[in-house]
């Protein structure tokens, strides 16, 4: 009976990217919005929801500075510096999420609205081996019908974080 109880506890603890050994990760959110240079409130809210998701799932989480990028393939000096700091801090993973903002066709581009976000792209780098272990893209259409205010952004960020987490689950099986 004790063995069954122990097995149930261990299975519960091993539920995702952050296991009982407490994986550590640095999350960097980059805002891609054409020629806009200012970090939008939507981006700040999205980042906080991502960090909350992984923290609530047992990870040791840190964030890198929010950054505005202009080109989709641009690798910034800020990104490189943040990666090196994560490596020097002995973190396990470095997650870069590029939040692509809508530049046209929105009534209030500065507002914290889900409709101002087009999609999120991510890549996960395992720091010890310096390899990309997961990549993906998620459009907002999957959650847009459930609200477009702050709560909608939080839901979307949680959905993105869940997709990242699922990729880790499939790799560990």
Backbone as a printed PyTorch tensor [residue, N CA C, xyz], in Angstrom:
tensor([[[  0.8200,  -1.1910,   0.0000],
         [  0.0000,   0.0000,   0.0000],
         [  0.8710,   1.2650,   0.0000]],

        [[  1.9460,   1.2630,   0.8030],
         [  2.8370,   2.4210,   0.8380],
         [  3.5030,   2.6380,  -0.5110]],

        [[  3.8160,   1.5510,  -1.2040],
         [  4.4500,   1.6580,  -2.5100],
         [  3.5180,   2.3290,  -3.5190]],

        [[  2.2200,   1.9920,  -3.4900],
         [  1.2570,   2.6240,  -4.3910],
         [  1.1480,   4.1120,  -4.0960]],

        [[  1.1290,   4.4560,  -2.8060],
         [  1.0380,   5.8580,  -2.4200],
         [  2.2800,   6.6230,  -2.8850]],

        [[  3.4420,   6.0480,  -2.6960],
         [  4.6860,   6.6680,  -3.1200],
         [  4.7150,   6.8550,  -4.6420]],

        [[  4.2680,   5.8500,  -5.3740],
         [  4.2280,   5.9360,  -6.8360],
         [  3.2810,   7.0530,  -7.2890]],

        [[  2.1460,   7.1860,  -6.6280],
         [  1.1900,   8.2410,  -6.9780],
         [  1.7920,   9.6210,  -6.7300]],

        [[  2.4980,   9.7860,  -5.6340],
         [  3.1330,  11.0620,  -5.3230],
         [  4.2050,  11.3830,  -6.3550]],

        [[  5.0260,  10.4110,  -6.7120],
         [  6.0860,  10.6450,  -7.6960],
         [  5.5210,  10.9940,  -9.0660]],

        [[  4.4430,  10.3320,  -9.4730],
         [  3.8250,  10.6500, -10.7580],
         [  3.2470,  12.0580, -10.7520]],

        [[  2.7030,  12.4840,  -9.6320],
         [  2.1550,  13.8230,  -9.5260],
         [  3.2640,  14.8650,  -9.6360]],

        [[  4.3860,  14.6150,  -9.0040],
         [  5.4920,  15.5610,  -9.0250],
         [  6.1630,  15.6520, -10.3850]],

        [[  6.0890,  14.6270, -11.1930],
         [  6.7710,  14.5880, -12.4880],
         [  5.8450,  14.9960, -13.6190]],

        [[  4.9900,  15.9900, -13.3930],
         [  3.9450,  16.3360, -14.3360],
         [  4.3250,  17.1710, -15.5240]],

        [[  5.4990,  17.7150, -15.6480],
         [  5.7910,  18.5550, -16.7980],
         [  7.2410,  18.9610, -16.8520]],

        [[  7.4870,  20.1230, -17.4460],
         [  8.8610,  20.6070, -17.5860],
         [  9.5290,  20.7340, -16.2300]],

        [[  8.7840,  21.1750, -15.2450],
         [  9.3480,  21.4010, -13.9210],
         [  8.9920,  20.2310, -13.0290]],

        [[  9.9420,  19.3990, -12.8090],
         [  9.7280,  18.1920, -12.0400],
         [ 10.1340,  18.4070, -10.5950]],

        [[ 10.1570,  17.3260,  -9.8430],
         [ 10.5070,  17.4130,  -8.4290],
         [ 11.9020,  17.9760,  -8.2270]],

        [[ 12.7690,  17.8740,  -9.2240],
         [ 14.1170,  18.4150,  -9.0990],
         [ 14.1580,  19.9100,  -9.3950]],

        [[ 13.0350,  20.5070,  -9.6620],
         [ 12.8870,  21.9560,  -9.8800],
         [ 13.8060,  22.4680, -10.9790]],

        [[ 13.3990,  22.2410, -12.2170],
         [ 14.1380,  22.8040, -13.3450],
         [ 14.1610,  24.3200, -13.2210]],

        [[ 15.2430,  24.9070, -13.6680],
         [ 15.3620,  26.3630, -13.6240],
         [ 15.3800,  26.8970, -15.0430]],

        [[ 14.7160,  28.0160, -15.2370],
         [ 14.6560,  28.5750, -16.5730],
         [ 14.6040,  30.0850, -16.5410]],

        [[ 15.1210,  30.6610, -17.6090],
         [ 15.0560,  32.0960, -17.8300],
         [ 14.1400,  32.3080, -19.0250]],

        [[ 13.1870,  33.2110, -18.8690],
         [ 12.2460,  33.5220, -19.9410],
         [ 12.5450,  34.9310, -20.4430]],

        [[ 12.7130,  35.0300, -21.7520],
         [ 12.9090,  36.3400, -22.3800],
         [ 11.7840,  36.5520, -23.3800]],

        [[ 11.0230,  37.6190, -23.1850],
         [  9.9450,  37.9600, -24.1180],
         [ 10.4200,  39.1300, -24.9630]],

        [[ 10.3550,  38.9300, -26.2770],
         [ 10.7240,  39.9630, -27.2360],
         [  9.4560,  40.4510, -27.9200]],

        [[  9.3390,  41.7450, -28.0740],
         [  8.1750,  42.3310, -28.7300],
         [  8.5390,  42.6910, -30.1600]],

        [[  7.8310,  42.1210, -31.1170],
         [  8.0360,  42.4330, -32.5330],
         [  6.8280,  43.2160, -33.0290]],

        [[  7.0510,  44.4840, -33.3510],
         [  5.9400,  45.3330, -33.7720],
         [  6.4090,  46.3960, -34.7550]],

        [[  7.0940,  45.9590, -35.7950],
         [  7.5430,  46.8980, -36.8220],
         [  8.4920,  47.9330, -36.2720]],

        [[  8.1430,  49.2060, -36.4630],
         [  9.0450,  50.2770, -36.0520],
         [  8.7380,  50.8240, -34.6540]],

        [[  7.8650,  50.1890, -33.9200],
         [  7.5550,  50.6510, -32.5630],
         [  8.7300,  50.3610, -31.6400]],

        [[  9.0740,  51.3250, -30.8240],
         [ 10.2360,  51.1990, -29.9400],
         [  9.8450,  51.0310, -28.4710]],

        [[  8.5750,  51.2500, -28.1550],
         [  8.1170,  51.2410, -26.7670],
         [  7.5050,  49.8770, -26.4180]],

        [[  7.8480,  49.3630, -25.2480],
         [  7.2530,  48.1140, -24.7760],
         [  5.7810,  48.3710, -24.4700]],

        [[  4.9110,  47.5630, -25.0150],
         [  3.4680,  47.7200, -24.8330],
         [  3.0050,  47.0200, -23.5570]],

        [[  1.9210,  47.5170, -23.0000],
         [  1.3380,  46.9250, -21.7900],
         [  0.9450,  45.4630, -22.0350]],

        [[  0.4860,  45.1510, -23.2360],
         [  0.1230,  43.7610, -23.5780],
         [  1.3160,  42.8280, -23.4110]],

        [[  2.5010,  43.2960, -23.7990],
         [  3.7150,  42.4890, -23.7070],
         [  4.1010,  42.2510, -22.2530]],

        [[  3.9900,  43.2850, -21.4350],
         [  4.3200,  43.1650, -20.0140],
         [  3.3830,  42.1720, -19.3350]],

        [[  2.0990,  42.2840, -19.6210],
         [  1.1080,  41.3750, -19.0400],
         [  1.3340,  39.9340, -19.5020]],

        [[  1.6400,  39.7570, -20.7870],
         [  1.9170,  38.4370, -21.3480],
         [  3.1130,  37.8010, -20.6350]],

        [[  4.1960,  38.5690, -20.4780],
         [  5.3900,  38.0420, -19.8190],
         [  5.0750,  37.5920, -18.3880]],

        [[  4.3500,  38.4180, -17.6490],
         [  4.0490,  38.0770, -16.2590],
         [  3.2260,  36.7880, -16.1740]],

        [[  2.2900,  36.6150, -17.0860],
         [  1.4700,  35.4000, -17.0850],
         [  2.3010,  34.1620, -17.4200]],

        [[  3.2650,  34.2900, -18.3280],
         [  4.1710,  33.1800, -18.6560],
         [  4.9840,  32.7940, -17.4290]],

        [[  5.5800,  33.8000, -16.7700],
         [  6.3870,  33.5450, -15.5760],
         [  5.5440,  32.8850, -14.4860]],

        [[  4.3180,  33.3760, -14.3030],
         [  3.4230,  32.8010, -13.2900],
         [  3.1230,  31.3310, -13.5840]],

        [[  2.8860,  31.0180, -14.8560],
         [  2.5690,  29.6370, -15.2280],
         [  3.6990,  28.6930, -14.8060]],

        [[  4.9240,  29.0170, -15.1920],
         [  6.0320,  28.1170, -14.8780],
         [  6.3470,  28.0870, -13.3820]],

        [[  6.2250,  29.2290, -12.7170],
         [  6.4370,  29.2590, -11.2650],
         [  5.3860,  28.3880, -10.5620]],

        [[  4.1370,  28.5370, -10.9660],
         [  3.0480,  27.7520, -10.3670],
         [  3.2080,  26.2590, -10.6360]],

        [[  3.9790,  25.8990, -11.6630],
         [  4.2200,  24.4940, -11.9740],
         [  5.5540,  23.9980, -11.4220]],

        [[  6.1130,  24.7280, -10.4630],
         [  7.2560,  24.2360,  -9.7190],
         [  8.6220,  24.5820, -10.2530]],

        [[  8.6970,  25.4640, -11.2300],
         [ 10.0000,  25.8510, -11.7810],
         [ 10.6360,  26.9680, -10.9640]],

        [[ 11.9330,  27.0250, -11.0340],
         [ 12.6670,  28.1910, -10.5710],
         [ 12.7640,  29.0880, -11.8030]],

        [[ 12.1630,  30.2710, -11.7320],
         [ 11.9940,  31.1070, -12.9150],
         [ 12.6390,  32.4720, -12.7180]],

        [[ 13.2720,  32.9400, -13.7830],
         [ 13.7860,  34.3030, -13.8170],
         [ 13.4290,  34.8880, -15.1750]],

        [[ 13.4030,  36.1930, -15.2480],
         [ 13.1210,  36.8090, -16.5420],
         [ 14.3110,  37.6210, -17.0080]],

        [[ 14.4600,  37.6730, -18.3080],
         [ 15.4530,  38.5320, -18.9460],
         [ 14.7300,  39.8270, -19.3100]],

        [[ 15.4640,  40.8820, -19.6130],
         [ 14.7950,  42.1440, -19.9520],
         [ 13.8780,  42.0010, -21.1670]],

        [[ 12.7170,  42.6680, -21.1040],
         [ 11.8580,  42.7540, -22.2820],
         [ 12.6150,  43.5160, -23.3550]],

        [[ 12.3960,  43.1350, -24.6010],
         [ 13.1820,  43.7240, -25.6760],
         [ 12.3060,  43.9160, -26.9050]],

        [[ 12.5160,  45.0070, -27.6270],
         [ 11.8000,  45.2740, -28.8720],
         [ 12.7060,  44.8930, -30.0260]],

        [[ 12.2050,  44.0220, -30.9240],
         [ 12.9770,  43.6200, -32.1060],
         [ 12.2670,  44.1230, -33.3520]],

        [[ 13.0420,  44.3470, -34.4140],
         [ 12.4380,  44.8380, -35.6480],
         [ 12.3400,  43.7640, -36.7130]],

        [[ 13.2870,  42.8630, -36.7870],
         [ 13.2480,  41.8100, -37.7970],
         [ 12.9830,  40.4570, -37.1740]],

        [[ 12.3270,  39.5710, -37.9130],
         [ 11.9580,  38.2720, -37.3560],
         [ 13.1750,  37.4000, -37.0660]],

        [[ 14.2550,  37.5530, -37.8270],
         [ 15.4330,  36.7150, -37.6230],
         [ 16.5350,  37.4230, -36.8510]],

        [[ 16.2320,  38.6040, -36.3810],
         [ 17.2300,  39.3730, -35.6590],
         [ 17.5700,  38.7080, -34.3220]],

        [[ 18.8480,  38.5220, -34.0790],
         [ 19.3130,  38.0600, -32.7790],
         [ 20.0200,  39.2490, -32.1600]],

        [[ 19.4810,  39.7160, -31.0790],
         [ 19.9820,  40.9460, -30.4930],
         [ 21.1550,  40.7030, -29.5540]],

        [[ 21.8900,  41.7770, -29.3160],
         [ 22.9560,  41.7200, -28.3230],
         [ 22.3610,  41.4590, -26.9430]],

        [[ 21.1530,  41.9790, -26.7170],
         [ 20.4660,  41.7590, -25.4350],
         [ 20.1590,  40.2690, -25.2530]],

        [[ 19.7110,  39.6160, -26.3260],
         [ 19.4090,  38.1840, -26.2730],
         [ 20.6700,  37.3840, -25.9590]],

        [[ 21.7620,  37.6940, -26.6410],
         [ 23.0270,  36.9910, -26.4030],
         [ 23.5070,  37.1930, -24.9720]],

        [[ 23.4350,  38.4400, -24.5010],
         [ 23.8730,  38.7470, -23.1350],
         [ 23.0110,  38.0030, -22.1110]],

        [[ 21.7080,  37.9870, -22.3290],
         [ 20.7990,  37.3020, -21.4010],
         [ 21.0700,  35.8050, -21.3730]],

        [[ 21.3450,  35.2270, -22.5420],
         [ 21.6720,  33.8020, -22.6130],
         [ 22.9510,  33.5050, -21.8150]],

        [[ 23.9730,  34.3260, -22.0070],
         [ 25.2340,  34.1100, -21.2880],
         [ 25.0500,  34.2600, -19.7780]],

        [[ 24.2120,  35.2140, -19.3690],
         [ 23.9310,  35.3740, -17.9400],
         [ 23.1860,  34.1660, -17.3900]],

        [[ 22.2590,  33.6140, -18.1710],
         [ 21.5320,  32.4090, -17.7410],
         [ 22.5040,  31.2340, -17.6070]],

        [[ 23.4130,  31.1240, -18.5500],
         [ 24.4150,  30.0570, -18.4870],
         [ 25.3210,  30.2310, -17.2730]],

        [[ 25.7770,  31.4500, -17.0430],
         [ 26.6370,  31.7240, -15.8900],
         [ 25.9100,  31.5180, -14.5700]],

        [[ 24.5870,  31.6480, -14.5970],
         [ 23.7800,  31.4360, -13.3940],
         [ 23.3520,  29.9910, -13.2090]],

        [[ 23.8520,  29.0950, -14.0620],
         [ 23.5780,  27.6580, -13.9910],
         [ 22.0940,  27.3200, -14.1450]],

        [[ 21.3910,  28.0620, -14.9870],
         [ 20.0050,  27.7310, -15.2990],
         [ 19.9860,  26.5610, -16.2720]],

        [[ 18.8770,  25.8230, -16.2820],
         [ 18.7450,  24.6610, -17.1590],
         [ 18.3030,  25.0430, -18.5730]],

        [[ 17.3570,  25.9960, -18.6740],
         [ 16.7610,  26.3320, -19.9710],
         [ 16.6780,  27.8330, -20.1490]],

        [[ 16.7690,  28.2460, -21.4170],
         [ 16.5680,  29.6380, -21.8100],
         [ 15.4370,  29.6390, -22.8200]],

        [[ 14.3310,  30.2780, -22.4820],
         [ 13.1530,  30.3010, -23.3490],
         [ 12.9940,  31.7080, -23.9190]],

        [[ 12.9980,  31.7870, -25.2430],
         [ 12.7950,  33.0620, -25.9250],
         [ 11.4150,  33.0110, -26.5740]],

        [[ 10.5880,  33.9800, -26.2280],
         [  9.2470,  34.0610, -26.8110],
         [  9.1480,  35.4000, -27.5290]],

        [[  8.9150,  35.3280, -28.8340],
         [  8.7360,  36.5460, -29.6310],
         [  7.2360,  36.7800, -29.7770]],

        [[  6.7830,  37.8910, -29.2260],
         [  5.3700,  38.2620, -29.2780],
         [  5.1700,  39.1990, -30.4660]],

        [[  4.4420,  38.7340, -31.4590],
         [  4.2070,  39.5080, -32.6750],
         [  2.9300,  40.3240, -32.5000]],

        [[  3.0840,  41.6490, -32.4830],
         [  1.9470,  42.5310, -32.2620],
         [  1.3280,  42.9690, -33.5800]],

        [[  0.0340,  43.2250, -33.5280],
         [ -0.7150,  43.7250, -34.6760],
         [ -0.3410,  45.1870, -34.8750]],

        [[  0.0120,  45.5600, -36.0970],
         [  0.4230,  46.9360, -36.3580],
         [ -0.6740,  47.7590, -37.0180]],

        [[ -1.6170,  47.0970, -37.6660],
         [ -2.6990,  47.8110, -38.3430],
         [ -4.0230,  47.1240, -38.0200]],

        [[ -5.0930,  47.8310, -38.2410],
         [ -6.4200,  47.2310, -38.0820],
         [ -6.8740,  47.0860, -36.6460]],

        [[ -6.2780,  47.8150, -35.7350],
         [ -6.7110,  47.7630, -34.3520],
         [ -7.1220,  49.1730, -33.9200]],

        [[ -8.1870,  49.2550, -33.1550],
         [ -8.7100,  50.5580, -32.7330],
         [ -7.8160,  51.2550, -31.7140]],

        [[ -7.1890,  50.4750, -30.8490],
         [ -6.3810,  51.0540, -29.7820],
         [ -5.0990,  50.2410, -29.6230]],

        [[ -4.0740,  50.5160, -30.4370],
         [ -2.8610,  49.6930, -30.4270],
         [ -2.0760,  49.7390, -29.1170]],

        [[ -2.2670,  50.7830, -28.3090],
         [ -1.5380,  50.8840, -27.0520],
         [ -2.2570,  50.2070, -25.8900]],

        [[ -3.4940,  49.8200, -26.0770],
         [ -4.2710,  49.2100, -24.9950],
         [ -3.8350,  47.7640, -24.7540]],

        [[ -4.0810,  47.3110, -23.5600],
         [ -3.7680,  45.9290, -23.1860],
         [ -4.9150,  45.0430, -23.6470]],

        [[ -4.8980,  44.7140, -24.9290],
         [ -5.9690,  43.9220, -25.5370],
         [ -5.3750,  42.7450, -26.3040]],

        [[ -6.0070,  41.6030, -26.2100],
         [ -5.5420,  40.4180, -26.9280],
         [ -5.5840,  40.6290, -28.4350]],

        [[ -6.5280,  41.4220, -28.9070],
         [ -6.6260,  41.6560, -30.3550],
         [ -5.4110,  42.4070, -30.9040]],

        [[ -4.5910,  42.9920, -30.0290],
         [ -3.3700,  43.6630, -30.4620],
         [ -2.1920,  42.6970, -30.6140]],

        [[ -2.4200,  41.4190, -30.3140],
         [ -1.3810,  40.3970, -30.4430],
         [ -1.7610,  39.4660, -31.5870]],

        [[ -0.8310,  39.2430, -32.5290],
         [ -1.0840,  38.3140, -33.6390],
         [ -0.7100,  36.8900, -33.2630]],

        [[  0.4980,  36.7170, -32.7260],
         [  0.9790,  35.3740, -32.4380],
         [  2.1900,  35.4400, -31.5140]],

        [[  2.5740,  34.2630, -31.0450],
         [  3.7950,  34.1160, -30.2500],
         [  4.6070,  32.9800, -30.8480]],

        [[  5.8920,  33.2020, -30.9890],
         [  6.8170,  32.1710, -31.4590],
         [  7.8140,  31.9200, -30.3350]],

        [[  8.2250,  30.6840, -30.1690],
         [  9.1820,  30.4080, -29.1070],
         [ 10.2330,  29.4090, -29.5390]],

        [[ 11.3310,  29.4940, -28.8070],
         [ 12.3440,  28.4450, -28.8950],
         [ 12.8860,  28.2490, -27.4860]],

        [[ 13.1840,  26.9990, -27.1910],
         [ 13.7000,  26.6320, -25.8850],
         [ 15.1000,  26.0690, -26.0920]],

        [[ 16.0460,  26.6270, -25.3760],
         [ 17.4320,  26.1850, -25.4870],
         [ 17.8310,  25.5110, -24.1850]],

        [[ 18.3090,  24.2710, -24.3030],
         [ 18.8840,  23.6050, -23.1380],
         [ 20.2970,  24.1460, -22.9900]],

        [[ 20.5450,  24.8210, -21.8890],
         [ 21.7890,  25.5630, -21.7250],
         [ 23.0040,  24.6440, -21.6320]],

        [[ 22.8960,  23.5390, -20.9190],
         [ 24.0600,  22.6590, -20.7280],
         [ 24.6180,  22.1520, -22.0540]],

        [[ 23.7240,  21.8130, -22.9950],
         [ 24.1700,  21.2800, -24.2850],
         [ 24.1500,  22.3240, -25.3940]],

        [[ 23.6270,  23.5190, -25.1040],
         [ 23.4990,  24.5920, -26.0810],
         [ 22.7280,  24.1250, -27.3220]],

        [[ 21.6400,  23.4040, -27.0970],
         [ 20.8200,  22.9180, -28.2080],
         [ 19.3870,  23.4220, -28.0760]],

        [[ 18.7800,  23.6900, -29.2140],
         [ 17.3650,  24.0640, -29.2370],
         [ 16.5570,  22.7810, -29.0850]],

        [[ 15.7790,  22.7030, -28.0180],
         [ 15.0330,  21.4820, -27.7340],
         [ 13.5580,  21.5850, -28.0970]],

        [[ 13.0640,  22.7970, -28.3390],
         [ 11.6610,  22.9540, -28.7020],
         [ 11.4690,  24.2830, -29.4160]],

        [[ 10.5570,  24.2890, -30.3830],
         [ 10.1680,  25.5160, -31.0670],
         [  8.6750,  25.4340, -31.3520]],

        [[  8.0650,  26.5710, -31.5780],
         [  6.6540,  26.5550, -31.9140],
         [  6.1080,  27.9390, -32.1670]],

        [[  4.8860,  27.9590, -32.6630],
         [  4.1580,  29.1960, -32.9270],
         [  2.7050,  28.9580, -32.5450]],

        [[  2.1020,  29.9640, -31.9560],
         [  0.6870,  29.8720, -31.6060],
         [  0.0190,  31.2060, -31.9180]],

        [[ -1.0360,  31.1630, -32.7360],
         [ -1.7970,  32.3730, -33.0580],
         [ -2.8320,  32.6180, -31.9630]],

        [[ -3.2590,  33.8630, -31.8560],
         [ -4.2210,  34.2030, -30.8110],
         [ -5.6280,  33.7150, -31.1150]],

        [[ -5.9030,  33.3600, -32.3390],
         [ -7.2470,  32.9160, -32.7090],
         [ -7.7600,  31.7570, -31.8720]],

        [[ -6.8570,  30.9870, -31.2810],
         [ -7.2710,  29.8340, -30.4790],
         [ -7.9870,  30.2420, -29.2020]],

        [[ -7.7390,  31.4640, -28.7140],
         [ -8.3830,  31.9010, -27.4740],
         [ -9.1100,  33.2280, -27.6180]],

        [[ -9.0370,  33.8530, -28.7770],
         [ -9.6010,  35.1870, -28.9640],
         [-11.0880,  35.2540, -28.6510]],

        [[-11.8210,  34.2100, -28.9390],
         [-13.2630,  34.2470, -28.7130],
         [-13.6340,  34.2150, -27.2310]],

        [[-12.6570,  33.9980, -26.3590],
         [-12.9280,  33.9420, -24.9230],
         [-12.6660,  35.2560, -24.2090]],

        [[-12.5450,  36.3500, -24.9080],
         [-12.2960,  37.6390, -24.2690],
         [-11.0010,  38.2380, -24.7520]],

        [[-10.9770,  39.5470, -24.8160],
         [ -9.8270,  40.2150, -25.3910],
         [ -9.1640,  41.1960, -24.4340]],

        [[ -9.6070,  41.2490, -23.2070],
         [ -9.0380,  42.1760, -22.2320],
         [ -7.8170,  41.5470, -21.5440]],

        [[ -7.4330,  42.0880, -20.3880],
         [ -6.2860,  41.5560, -19.6460],
         [ -6.4190,  40.0640, -19.3860]],

        [[ -7.6120,  39.6370, -19.0280],
         [ -7.8320,  38.2070, -18.7420],
         [ -7.6160,  37.3670, -19.9990]],

        [[ -7.9950,  37.8860, -21.1510],
         [ -7.7500,  37.1860, -22.4140],
         [ -6.2650,  37.0280, -22.6940]],

        [[ -5.4790,  38.0700, -22.4030],
         [ -4.0250,  37.9900, -22.5840],
         [ -3.4390,  36.9540, -21.6350]],

        [[ -3.9080,  36.9500, -20.3850],
         [ -3.4140,  35.9540, -19.4220],
         [ -3.7460,  34.5340, -19.8810]],

        [[ -4.9660,  34.3430, -20.3920],
         [ -5.3700,  33.0210, -20.8790],
         [ -4.5080,  32.5930, -22.0640]],

        [[ -4.2750,  33.5230, -22.9740],
         [ -3.4440,  33.2250, -24.1410],
         [ -2.0200,  32.8740, -23.7150]],

        [[ -1.4420,  33.6510, -22.8070],
         [ -0.0880,  33.3720, -22.3170],
         [ -0.0420,  32.0080, -21.6340]],

        [[ -1.0650,  31.6840, -20.8520],
         [ -1.1260,  30.3730, -20.2080],
         [ -1.1990,  29.2520, -21.2320]],

        [[ -1.9430,  29.4890, -22.3180],
         [ -2.0530,  28.5030, -23.3860],
         [ -0.7000,  28.2970, -24.0700]],

        [[  0.0200,  29.3940, -24.3370],
         [  1.3510,  29.3010, -24.9440],
         [  2.2970,  28.5430, -24.0150]],

        [[  2.2860,  28.8950, -22.7390],
         [  3.1510,  28.2100, -21.7670],
         [  2.8160,  26.7230, -21.6920]],

        [[  1.5440,  26.3980, -21.7820],
         [  1.1300,  24.9870, -21.7610],
         [  1.6600,  24.2440, -22.9880]],

        [[  1.6470,  24.9060, -24.1460],
         [  2.1790,  24.2770, -25.3630],
         [  3.6820,  24.0300, -25.2250]],

        [[  4.3860,  24.9890, -24.6520],
         [  5.8260,  24.8090, -24.4070],
         [  6.0360,  23.6390, -23.4560]],

        [[  5.2420,  23.5990, -22.4040],
         [  5.3390,  22.5310, -21.4030],
         [  5.0700,  21.1570, -22.0340]],

        [[  4.0890,  21.0760, -22.9230],
         [  3.7670,  19.8000, -23.5890],
         [  4.9380,  19.2970, -24.4170]],

        [[  5.6820,  20.2150, -25.0400],
         [  6.8420,  19.7990, -25.8190],
         [  7.8890,  19.1490, -24.9260]],

        [[  8.0370,  19.6560, -23.7250],
         [  8.9660,  19.0340, -22.7900],
         [  8.4800,  17.6680, -22.3620]],

        [[  7.1680,  17.5280, -22.1670],
         [  6.6150,  16.2290, -21.7860],
         [  6.8760,  15.1840, -22.8560]],

        [[  6.6920,  15.5490, -24.1280],
         [  6.8720,  14.5750, -25.2160],
         [  8.3340,  14.1740, -25.3390]],

        [[  9.2550,  15.0570, -24.9880],
         [ 10.6790,  14.7230, -25.0770],
         [ 11.1270,  13.7800, -23.9610]],

        [[ 10.4730,  13.8840, -22.8060],
         [ 10.9240,  13.0830, -21.6700],
         [ 10.3290,  11.6760, -21.6810]],

        [[  9.4060,  11.4140, -22.5860],
         [  8.7870,  10.0810, -22.6430],
         [  9.6250,   9.1030, -23.4410]]])
